[in-house]
């Protein structure tokens, strides 16, 4: 992967990837906010792609994160709690499996921080809370072989 950032002036930067580019306006969204949305975007995309691979459609989907940061520089993330709220025709056990597969195996961004950041999650599936403030395993980088092959961010 190759990425670059060019300064355009007035706290604006052009971010370039091998696939595309976009403007980062740091007066509007800070790099830390881009990073945080990248984390939940990656795991969110995994969920949709895994469900689609199994023939299910995801609808009414929102993923949110509550992030605590250490109060002294460099103000690293101390914890992140991710809440998934979506509708899908799959049973609750499979809905939770999609999330755990992403969080513990496939999502590059989550797995890049999980050794140093406490990661927890809540899942609301078809209007019912099926997991509440549960934590993922941290520190081992263990890959689970669940047959999905990494949906996002490879």
N, C-alpha and C positions, 0 to 999 in steps of 0.2 A: 504494500500500500504506500502510495506517495501522496502527501497533502502539502499545501503551502498556504500562506496568508500574506496578502499584500496590504499595506497601509494606504488608505485613500484620503486621509485627512478627516478632520472633524469627528474623531473617534469612530470612524467607519473602516472596516476591513473587508477585503474580498477573500473569501475562503475558496480554495480550489482543490478539487479531488480529481482523480482520474476519470470520473464519470460526469462531473458537473461542477458548478460553482454557485455561490450565494453570497449575499452581502450581510455582514455582521455589523449591526449598528449598536455599539456598546452603550449608547445613551438610552436605548430602548430595552435591550436584552444583554445581560452581562455574559461573558464566557462561562461562568459557573452555571448560569441558567441554561445556556445551550448544552452544557455537559449533563445537567440533571435531566433535561428533556430527552437527550440522547439515550440516557439510561432507561427511562421508562418507555421511550419509543422503540428501542431494540427489543425489550421483553414483550411489549405490546404487539409488535409485528410477528414475533415468534408465535404467540397465542393464535392469532388469526390464521397464519400459514399452517400450523399444525392441525387446527380444526378443519380448514379447507381440505387438507390432505386426506383427512378421514371422512370427507363428504358433508361436513357441517358448515352452516353459515353463521357467522358471528354478527350480531346486530346490537344496537343501543349500547355501544361500547365506550367506556371511559376508563382511562388508567391515570391515577393521580399519585403523587409522592409527597410525603411530609419528611423533610430533611432537617436533621439537627447538625449544626456545625460547631467545631471547637472554637472558642472565643478568641484565641490568640493566633497570630499569623503563623502559618499560612492558612488558618481557618479551614482545615480539612473537614470532610464529612465525618461525623461520629456515628450517625445512624441514618438509615433511610427506611421508611415504611411505605410500601407500595400497595395501593388499593385498586383492585380490578373489579369493575362492575360491568357485566355484559349478559346478553341473552344468547343462548346457543342450544340446539336440539340435543346435545349430548347429555349423558347422565352426569351427576355431580362429581363422581369419582374421576371420570375422564377429564372434566373441566379443571379439577385440581391438578391432575397429572400434567396437563398442558402447561400450567403455570410453573410447577416444580421442575419440569424438563427445561424450561427456559431459564429459570433462576439458578438452577444447580448444574446445568450442563451447557446450554447453547448460547445464551446471551453474552456476547463478548464484553459488553460494558459492565454488566453486573459482576461477571466473573473476574474482571480486572480490579474491582474494588473490594470484593467480599472478604479478602484476607484481613483487611484493616477497617472495614465498616460493618457495623451490625445491620443486617438486612432482614426485614420482616415483611409480612404481607397479610392482606385481608382479601378474600374473594367473595363477591356477591354474584351468584350465578342464577339467572332467571328470577331475580328479586329476592333470593334467599341467601343469607350469609352462610357459606359452607366452610369458611376458614376465617378465624379472627385473630389477628396479631400473632400469627405463627412465625417462627424464625427458620431460616434456612441453615443448613450446615455450612460452616465457614472454615477456612484454613487449609483445606486439603486439595482444592481444585479437582475433586473427583468427578469424572465423567460418567454419567449414567447411560447405558446402552438401552434406549427406549424405542429405537427404530425410526426416529424422526430425522436424524442426520444433520441437524443444525439448520433451522429455517432462515434465520436472519444473520446479517452482518458478517458473513464469512469472507 
